[in-house]
Amino acid sequence: MNNLASTHRDAGRLKDAEALGVEVVEKRKRVLGDDHPDTLKSMLSLAATYRALDRLNDADALETVVEEHRKHREGRVQH
């Protein structure tokens, strides 16, 4: 599903990409958790779609969340 969302984005079908991207992120959060690498990858893909839609604030906010989760994961690994 994440790949299809990216394909939609690349083809200029941005609303389809956004809808699918949101669905992927929601499902991955529910199944894998908020800080799973696949969830974070999907969040970054959705942020790219937001950028393509010129929703820069949404993209920046999502990228910030991803960065915070990555720092949190790295902190756990170091302990």
GILINDA-V444977 format. One line per field, one symbol per residue. ss: DSSP state (h for helix, s for strand, l for the rest). phi: phi as a letter, one per 40 degrees, with the letter a starting at -180 (. if undefined). burial: + if it has 16 or more other C-alpha atoms within 10 Angstrom, else -. A space follows every 10 residues. Layout:
BEGIN
ss: ???
phi: ???
burial: ???
END
This chain:
BEGIN
ss: lhhhhhhhhh lllhhhhhhh hhhhhhhhhh hhllllhhhh hhhhhhhhhh hhlllhhhhh hhhhhhhhhh hhhhhhhhl
phi: .ccccccdcc cgccccccdc cccccccccc cbhcbcdccc cccccccccd cccgbccccc cccccdcccc ccccccccc
burial: -+--++-++- ---+-+++-+ ++++++-++- ---++-++++ -+++++++++ -++----+++ -++-++--++ ---------
END
